[in-house]
Amino acid sequence: MSDETEAPEPDAPASTDDERVSAQLFGVWSIDDISYDDESTRRYINVTPIAHTQGRHSNKQFKKSELSIVERLINRLMQTEENTGKKQQATRIVREAFELVHERTDENPVQVLVTAVENAGPREETVRLKYGGISVPQAVDVAPQRRVDQALKFIAEGVQGSSFKTTTPAAEALASQLTGAANYDVQTYAVNQKEEKERVAAAAR
């Protein structure tokens, strides 16, 4: 029996922070240090470097909030007659729009998108209640997840309205919607729709 013992293997050098490279959206935009102004919607605005999960959550209820907010925007842009099923085209539109947003604002377009969604989500809306055959509008608070859904819907509708049968490219229209909503410009379609819903709800209190 040999008295020789195996020498312990040297420990692998610990990786430093400089050696760790964070994944980036589209290989360009950082997803680190994204700030949230609205804590109620924070858990429903997921930011990841993945813009296409191949429908991994499509058959699971309420799993949509686990998708990246960028992919959810891409999916919303596909819900039109012209872009139905064209995910590569919708992804290209978002990528080009992000570049335009960065050129105009010199900010991370992912941060601009998050702020735009927070600003475009209505906090109040109306439902119809029936009393003895009479339909009466009633103001209700909007759930945080629905606020995010509504914000993405308004942004996509604004892009379609600005670019359909016009000379304005879809990427240009999307960049305008994102920067306008992030700055809470009431002339922007998404913010205008949010204000309209809240105005109607205030009248129905």
C-alpha positions, 0 to 999 in steps of 0.5 A, spaced: 500 500 500 503 506 497 503 512 502 503 517 497 497 521 497 494 525 491 496 532 491 489 537 492 488 540 485 489 548 486 482 552 486 480 555 480 481 562 480 475 566 482 471 570 477 471 577 478 466 582 476 470 585 470 470 578 467 462 577 468 459 579 462 451 580 463 447 578 457 444 584 453 438 584 449 439 584 441 446 583 443 446 591 444 442 593 450 443 592 457 438 590 462 441 591 468 440 597 473 433 598 470 429 602 475 421 602 476 417 608 478 411 604 479 411 598 485 404 595 483 406 593 476 414 592 477 412 584 478 409 584 471 414 588 467 419 582 466 426 584 463 430 579 460 435 579 454 431 574 451 426 576 445 423 570 443 421 564 447 418 560 442 411 560 445 413 557 451 408 560 456 402 560 451 398 554 454 399 556 461 394 561 465 397 568 467 404 566 465 405 571 460 408 576 465 414 571 466 415 573 458 420 579 457 416 585 456 420 586 450 417 580 447 410 581 449 411 588 445 413 584 439 407 579 440 402 585 440 405 588 434 403 582 431 396 582 432 394 586 426 392 584 419 399 586 416 403 583 421 400 576 423 405 571 424 410 575 422 415 575 428 421 576 425 418 582 422 415 585 428 422 583 432 426 587 426 421 593 428 422 593 435 430 593 434 430 599 429 425 603 434 430 601 440 436 604 436 431 610 434 430 611 441 437 611 443 439 616 438 433 621 440 434 620 448 441 618 449 438 613 454 437 605 454 431 604 450 429 598 455 428 603 460 424 608 456 420 602 454 419 600 462 417 607 463 412 608 457 408 602 460 408 604 467 405 611 464 400 608 459 397 603 464 390 606 466 389 606 473 381 606 473 376 604 468 369 603 468 364 596 468 357 596 466 352 593 472 345 592 470 340 594 475 333 592 473 334 592 466 338 598 466 345 598 465 349 603 469 357 605 468 361 604 475 368 606 476 373 600 478 380 600 480 385 596 474 389 590 476 396 591 475 397 586 470 391 588 466 394 595 467 400 592 463 396 589 458 392 595 456 399 599 456 402 594 451 395 594 447 395 602 447 402 602 444 401 597 439 394 601 436 398 607 436 403 604 432 398 601 427 394 608 427 401 612 425 404 607 420 398 604 416 397 607 409 402 612 411 409 614 409 411 613 416 415 607 417 413 602 423 419 603 427 419 610 427 412 610 429 414 605 435 419 610 437 415 616 437 410 612 441 415 610 446 418 616 447 412 620 448 409 615 453 415 615 457 415 623 457 407 623 459 406 626 452 398 627 452 399 628 445 401 620 444 396 615 443 397 611 448 397 616 454 391 619 450 387 613 451 389 612 458 387 619 460 380 618 456 379 611 460 381 615 467 376 621 465 370 616 463 371 612 470 372 619 474 365 621 471 362 614 473 364 614 480 
